[in-house]
Amino acid sequence: MGIRATLKGAVLVGFMATMGAGAAMAQSCTETEFSSKTGQTYLEAEQAAMVKKDFNTAISKLNSLRSTELNCYEEGAVIKLSAYIKIENGDRAGAVQDLLTALNKGYIPAADAAQTYYNIAQIYLQEEDLGKALEYMTKWQQAGGKPDRTQKWQLAVLNQRADKFKEAVRWAEEVRADDGNNYKQEVYDLLLYLYNETGQKAKLAEVLEVLVERNPNERKYWDAIAGNYFADNEERKAFEVQKAMYLGGLLKTEDELMRVVNFYNRFNAPYHAARVLEKEMNAGRISKNLDHLELLANLYQVAREHEKAIPVIKQAADAGGGGAMYERLGRSYADLQKWKDTEDALNKAISMGGIKDRGNAYVLIGQSRYERGDRAGARESFKTAGNNAGRSWIDFMNSEENTKRALVCFEVQSAWLNVENEAKICKRLAVLGEDNIPENCKTIKERLSEAEAKYNATPECKGQAT
């Protein structure tokens, strides 16, 4: 998280603020100054360490001081300078021991105790001892330390790394509040992680909304939103997120693109599913194999887009779909009432084999012939089908032909009966005399004879009662 790079500098700055040789000691030490001889040696050690960075000389002089009898003030100064040198030399464990000795003996003023605890925490953090680092960060606060924005961020990261997510959330939220409108990516990324770990879904959604708005092309945030919806079984919302990702060009792999296709299909949008699938197949991002061609054909057929389905089915047939695909092609042609194409496709399907039900294929061939007026050919196909559908078609055609014959006979018979009724009227009018009867009665006998003869000559009337 970028916090270790400045730890050493922060610790040294803390030392500079608390180790002044002339600072007042705690009440347990009443001494307030060096003796002349001790003071000169200490000054030389301090100059060597802090100005010249000559730590060997500084250590040698401190050791000479330790070999003499020191008052509490002098001992405290030696211990603190020793800790400073150990920090500079990378002896962090030794520095911590010196600082704790100074604290325990009261050599560090109460006003500086908080900063010392903070320095110890930073040293432990450099040692990757997160438990101790957090322990002394707590002591720092208990001693009156008030975290600023940087220290709150450090506490958030430390607690997160120690799997203390609730504490980490507290500090990260304070950092966000301190930032106000000053957006910091790392803060939102940490909150994203912490809210997810602690199951705070409402807060997680709010942070994701900000992140997506700020980083619309960052895939991981969209994935997180979709993942939350999936986890809550809100698949419709997850689909809307996936759709937005697709439209935004964030989905690249075949699996991702097929997920969008399947979502469209699942939510009753087969036409849109087909359009996406066809577009991505043509672009080469989805493989144009038999399974995908079959799916595309299915989608167009379910969407009643039969004209679009036909070329796809042809491709699937050429890709190894065999008779089954030609059977589907025949059915698609039938849906479009392209009857000659229907018969050709189904005959090819039967010859290639692999269709599920040959009987139904023959029924559809029979229907295509019936629609084109080839009744004999239709009967042949229905008979070949040998199933209930074929027999029903034959019964229908028989009924249709019987009805047609009956209508023909009915028309001829009705014409004969009309002439007979006319003859009866003319017979009653005969008393008026030849010159007074209507003109039509003068030809009634010939017309009656012709009507009877036509009835008797009509094949459809054979065996009919008169």
C-alpha positions in Angstrom: 0.0 0.0 0.0 3.0 2.3 -0.2 3.4 2.9 3.6 6.8 1.4 4.2 8.7 3.7 1.9 8.4 6.6 4.4 8.5 4.7 7.7 12.2 5.2 8.4 12.0 8.9 7.7 8.9 9.3 9.8 10.6 7.5 12.8 13.7 9.7 12.5 11.6 12.9 12.4 9.9 11.7 15.5 13.2 11.1 17.2 14.4 14.6 16.3 11.3 16.0 17.9 11.7 14.1 21.2 15.4 13.5 21.9 16.7 17.0 22.5 19.4 16.7 25.1 18.1 19.6 27.1 14.4 18.5 27.3 13.0 18.2 30.8 12.8 14.6 32.2 9.9 13.0 33.8 9.3 13.8 37.5 11.1 10.6 38.6 14.4 12.2 37.3 15.2 15.5 39.0 18.5 16.0 37.1 18.4 18.6 34.3 21.9 18.7 32.8 25.2 17.0 31.9 28.3 17.4 33.9 31.0 19.2 32.0 33.1 16.1 31.1 30.0 13.9 30.3 28.4 16.7 28.3 31.4 17.2 26.1 31.6 13.5 25.2 27.8 13.3 24.6 28.0 16.4 22.3 30.8 14.8 20.3 28.7 11.6 20.0 25.6 13.5 18.9 27.6 15.5 16.3 29.2 12.3 15.0 25.8 10.6 14.7 23.4 13.3 13.6 25.7 15.6 11.6 28.5 13.5 10.3 26.7 10.2 10.2 29.8 8.7 11.7 28.1 6.1 13.7 31.1 4.1 14.7 32.6 7.1 16.4 29.3 7.9 18.0 28.8 4.4 19.3 32.4 4.4 20.7 31.8 7.6 22.6 28.4 6.4 23.9 30.1 3.2 25.2 32.6 5.3 27.0 29.8 7.2 28.6 28.1 4.0 29.7 31.3 2.9 31.4 31.0 5.9 33.7 28.5 6.7 36.4 25.7 8.7 34.8 22.8 10.6 36.4 19.3 9.9 35.1 19.3 12.8 32.8 22.6 11.7 31.2 21.5 8.1 31.0 18.2 9.1 29.3 20.0 11.1 26.6 22.5 8.2 26.0 19.7 5.7 25.6 17.7 8.0 23.1 20.8 8.7 21.0 21.6 5.0 21.0 18.1 4.3 19.7 18.5 6.9 17.0 21.8 5.3 15.8 20.3 1.9 15.8 17.4 3.1 13.6 20.0 4.6 11.2 22.0 1.3 11.2 18.9 -0.9 10.7 19.0 -2.4 14.2 15.3 -2.0 14.7 14.9 -4.5 17.5 17.7 -2.8 19.4 16.1 0.6 18.8 12.8 -0.6 20.2 14.6 -2.0 23.3 16.3 1.3 23.9 13.0 3.3 23.5 11.1 0.9 25.9 13.9 1.3 28.5 13.8 5.0 28.2 10.0 4.9 28.7 10.1 2.5 31.5 12.7 4.5 33.4 10.8 7.7 32.9 13.5 9.2 30.7 11.0 10.4 28.1 8.7 13.2 29.1 5.0 12.4 29.3 4.4 14.9 26.6 6.7 13.0 24.3 5.5 9.5 25.3 2.8 9.4 22.6 5.3 10.2 19.8 7.7 7.5 21.2 4.9 4.9 21.0 4.2 5.9 17.5 7.9 5.6 16.6 8.0 2.1 18.1 4.9 1.2 16.0 6.6 2.3 12.9 9.7 0.2 13.7 7.6 -2.9 14.3 5.8 -2.2 11.0 9.2 -2.2 9.2 9.8 -5.5 10.8 6.4 -6.7 9.4 5.2 -7.4 13.0 1.7 -6.2 12.4 0.4 -7.3 15.8 3.1 -5.3 17.7 2.7 -2.3 15.3 -1.1 -2.2 16.0 -0.4 -2.6 19.7 1.8 0.4 19.9 -0.4 2.4 17.5 -3.1 1.8 20.1 -0.8 2.9 23.0 0.0 6.0 21.0 -3.6 7.0 20.8 -4.2 6.1 24.5 -1.3 8.4 25.4 -3.0 11.2 23.5 -1.9 10.7 19.9 -4.4 12.2 17.5 -4.2 10.5 14.0 -4.0 12.9 11.1 -5.2 11.9 7.6 -1.9 10.0 6.9 -2.0 8.1 10.1 -5.6 7.2 9.7 -4.8 5.7 6.3 -1.9 3.8 7.9 -4.3 2.4 10.6 -6.7 1.4 7.9 -4.1 -0.5 5.9 -2.6 -2.0 9.1 -5.9 -3.4 10.3 -6.7 -4.6 6.8 -3.5 -6.5 6.6 -4.1 -8.0 10.0 -7.6 -9.1 8.9 -9.2 -6.7 11.4 -11.7 -5.6 8.8 -14.2 -3.8 11.0 -11.4 -1.6 12.5 -10.0 -1.1 9.0 -13.4 0.1 7.7 -13.6 2.6 10.6 -10.3 4.2 9.7 -10.8 4.0 5.9 -14.2 5.8 6.3 -12.6 8.5 8.3 -9.9 9.0 5.6 -12.7 9.3 3.0 -14.5 11.8 5.1 -11.2 13.8 5.6 -10.7 13.8 1.8 -14.1 15.3 1.1 -14.4 15.9 -2.6 -10.8 15.1 -3.2 -11.1 11.7 -4.8 -8.4 9.2 -3.9 -8.4 6.0 -5.9 -6.5 3.9 -3.3 -9.1 4.8 -0.6 -12.0 3.6 -2.7 -10.2 0.5 -3.7 -9.6 -0.3 0.0 -13.2 0.4 0.9 -14.3 -1.8 -2.0 -12.3 -4.7 -0.5 -13.3 -4.1 3.1 -17.1 -3.7 2.4 -17.0 -6.9 0.4 -15.2 -8.7 3.2 -17.6 -7.4 5.9 -20.7 -8.0 3.8 -21.8 -4.4 3.8 -23.6 -4.6 0.4 -25.3 -1.2 0.5 -22.0 0.6 1.1 -20.3 -1.6 -1.4 -22.8 -0.7 -4.0 -22.4 3.0 -3.3 -18.6 2.8 -3.6 -18.8 0.8 -6.8 -21.1 3.4 -8.3 -18.5 6.0 -7.6 -15.7 3.8 -9.0 -17.5 3.0 -12.2 -18.4 6.7 -12.7 -14.7 7.6 -12.2 -13.3 4.6 -14.1 -15.9 3.6 -16.7 -13.3 1.4 -18.6 -12.0 -0.4 -15.5 -13.3 -4.0 -15.9 -12.9 -5.1 -12.3 -15.5 -2.7 -11.0 -18.1 -3.8 -13.4 -17.3 -7.4 -12.6 -17.7 -6.6 -8.9 -21.2 -5.1 -9.5 -22.3 -8.1 -11.6 -20.9 -10.5 -9.0 -22.9 -8.8 -6.2 -26.1 -9.2 -8.2 -25.3 -12.8 -9.0 -24.7 -13.5 -5.3 -28.1 -12.0 -4.5 -29.8 -14.0 -7.3 -30.7 -10.8 -9.0 -29.9 -12.2 -12.5 -31.9 -9.5 -14.3 -29.7 -6.8 -12.8 -26.6 -8.8 -13.4 -27.7 -9.1 -17.1 -28.1 -5.3 -17.4 -24.6 -4.9 -16.1 -23.2 -7.5 -18.5 -25.1 -5.8 -21.3 -23.6 -2.4 -20.4 -20.1 -4.0 -20.3 -20.7 -5.5 -23.8 -21.9 -2.3 -25.3 -18.9 -0.5 -23.7 -16.5 -3.0 -25.3 -15.3 -4.5 -22.1 -16.2 -8.1 -22.9 -13.6 -9.8 -25.2 -13.5 -13.5 -24.8 -15.8 -16.0 -26.4 -17.1 -17.2 -23.0 -17.9 -13.6 -22.0 -19.7 -12.9 -25.3 -21.6 -16.2 -25.1 -22.8 -15.2 -21.6 -24.4 -12.1 -23.1 -26.0 -14.2 -25.9 -27.4 -16.6 -23.3 -28.7 -13.8 -21.1 -30.6 -12.2 -23.9 -32.1 -15.6 -24.8 -33.0 -16.3 -21.1 -34.8 -13.0 -20.7 -37.0 -13.6 -23.8 -35.1 -11.5 -26.3 -34.1 -14.2 -28.9 -33.8 -11.7 -31.7 -31.2 -9.6 -29.8 -29.4 -12.8 -28.8 -29.2 -13.8 -32.4 -28.0 -10.4 -33.6 -25.2 -10.4 -31.0 -24.2 -14.0 -31.8 -24.2 -13.4 -35.6 -22.2 -10.2 -35.2 -19.5 -11.7 -33.0 -19.3 -14.8 -35.2 -18.8 -12.7 -38.3 -16.2 -10.7 -36.4 -14.3 -13.9 -35.4 -14.7 -13.4 -31.7 -17.1 -16.3 -31.4 -16.2 -19.5 -33.3 -18.5 -20.4 -36.3 -18.9 -24.0 -35.4 -21.9 -26.3 -35.7 -23.1 -25.8 -32.2 -23.1 -22.0 -32.5 -24.7 -22.1 -36.0 -27.5 -24.4 -34.6 -28.0 -22.0 -31.7 -28.2 -19.0 -34.1 -30.7 -20.8 -36.3 -32.8 -21.7 -33.2 -32.8 -18.1 -32.0 -33.9 -16.7 -35.3 -36.6 -19.4 -35.6 -37.9 -18.7 -32.1 -37.9 -15.0 -33.0 -40.0 -15.9 -36.1 -37.2 -14.5 -38.3 -37.3 -17.4 -40.7 -35.8 -15.5 -43.6 -32.7 -14.9 -41.5 -32.7 -18.5 -40.2 -32.5 -20.1 -43.6 -29.0 -19.1 -44.6 -27.7 -20.0 -41.1 -29.3 -23.4 -41.4 -27.6 -23.9 -44.8 -24.3 -23.0 -43.2 -24.9 -25.5 -40.4 -25.8 -28.2 -42.9 -22.6 -27.6 -44.8 -20.7 -27.6 -41.5 -21.7 -31.2 -40.9 -25.3 -30.9 -39.7 -26.4 -33.6 -42.1 -29.9 -34.7 -42.6 -31.2 -33.2 -39.4 -30.2 -29.6 -40.5 -31.8 -30.1 -43.9 -35.0 -31.3 -42.1 -34.9 -28.0 -40.2 -34.3 -26.2 -43.4 -37.4 -27.8 -44.9 -39.5 -26.8 -41.9 -38.2 -23.2 -42.2 -39.2 -23.1 -45.9 -42.6 -24.5 -44.9 -43.0 -21.7 -42.4 -42.4 -19.3 -45.3 -44.8 -21.3 -47.6 -41.9 -21.9 -50.0 -43.3 -25.3 -50.9 -41.0 -26.4 -53.7 -38.0 -25.5 -51.5 -39.6 -27.4 -48.7 -39.9 -30.6 -50.7 -36.4 -30.4 -52.0 -34.8 -29.8 -48.6 -36.8 -32.7 -47.0 -36.0 -35.1 -49.8 -32.3 -34.3 -49.3 -32.7 -34.8 -45.5 -34.3 -38.2 -46.0 -31.6 -39.3 -48.5 -28.8 -38.1 -46.1 -30.3 -39.8 -43.0 -30.0 -38.7 -39.5 -33.5 -37.2 -39.1 -35.5 -38.1 -36.1 -38.9 -38.9 -37.7 -39.1 -39.8 -41.4 -42.8 -40.1 -41.2 -43.3 -36.5 -40.3 -40.9 -35.5 -43.0 -43.0 -37.3 -45.6 -46.1 -35.6 -44.2 -44.5 -32.2 -44.8 -43.6 -33.3 -48.3 -47.2 -34.3 -48.8 -48.4 -31.0 -47.6 -46.0 -29.1 -49.9 -47.4 -31.2 -52.9 -50.9 -30.6 -51.8 -50.3 -26.8 -51.6 -49.0 -26.9 -55.2 -52.0 -28.8 -56.4 -50.3 -32.2 -56.8 -53.0 -34.2 -55.1 -51.8 -37.6 -56.4 -48.3 -36.9 -55.2 -49.6 -35.7 -51.9 -51.6 -38.9 -51.4 -48.5 -40.9 -52.2 -46.4 -39.0 -49.6 -49.1 -39.2 -46.9 -49.4 -42.9 -47.5 -45.6 -43.4 -47.3 -45.6 -41.5 -44.0 -47.7 -44.3 -42.5 -48.5 -42.4 -39.4 -51.6 -40.7 -37.9 -50.8 -37.4 -39.4 -50.5 -38.9 -42.9 -53.8 -40.8 -42.4 -55.5 -37.7 -41.2 -54.4 -35.8 -44.3 -55.7 -38.6 -46.5 -59.1 -38.6 -44.7 -59.2 -34.8 -45.1 -58.5 -35.1 -48.8 -61.2 -37.8 -49.2 -63.7 -35.6 -47.3 -62.7 -32.6 -49.4 -63.2 -34.6 -52.7 -66.5 -36.1 -51.6 -67.7 -32.6 -50.7 -66.7 -31.3 -54.1 -68.5 -34.2 -55.9 -71.6 -33.6 -53.8 -71.6 -29.9 -54.7 -71.2 -30.7 -58.4 -74.2 -33.1 -58.3 -76.2 -30.7 -56.2 -75.8 -27.9 -58.8 -76.9 -30.3 -61.7 -79.7 -31.7 -59.7 -80.9 -28.2 -58.6 -81.0 -27.1 -62.2 -83.1 -30.2 -63.2 -85.5 -29.6 -60.3 -85.9 -25.9 -61.3 -86.9 -27.0 -64.9 -89.3 -29.6 -63.5 -91.1 -26.9 -61.4 -91.3 -24.7 -64.4 -92.9 -27.5 -66.4 -95.5 -28.0 -63.7 -96.5 -24.3 -64.0 -96.6 -24.5 -67.8 -99.0 -27.5 -67.5 -101.4 -25.5 -65.5 -101.3 -22.6 -68.0 -102.0 -24.9 -70.9 -105.8 -24.2 -70.5 -105.1 -20.7 -71.9 -104.4 -22.0 -75.3 -101.3 -22.3 -77.4 -101.3 -18.7 -78.4 -101.7 -17.4 -74.8 -99.1 -19.4 -72.9 -95.7 -17.7 -71.9 -92.9 -18.1 -74.4 -90.7 -20.2 -72.0 -93.5 -22.8 -71.8 -93.1 -23.5 -75.6 -89.6 -24.9 -75.0 -90.2 -26.6 -71.7 -90.2 -30.2 -72.9 -86.8 -29.8 -74.7 -85.2 -28.1 -71.7 -86.6 -30.7 -69.2 -85.2 -33.5 -71.3 -81.8 -31.8 -71.5 -81.7 -31.2 -67.7 -82.5 -34.8 -67.0 -80.0 -36.0 -69.5 -77.2 -33.8 -67.9 -78.1 -35.2 -64.5 -77.9 -38.8 -65.7 -74.6 -38.0 -67.5 -72.9 -36.4 -64.5 -70.4 -38.9 -62.9 -70.7 -37.2 -59.5 -74.5 -38.1 -59.4 -74.1 -41.8 -60.1 -76.0 -43.7 -57.4 -77.7 -40.6 -56.1 -81.5 -40.7 -55.3 -83.5 -38.4 -57.5 
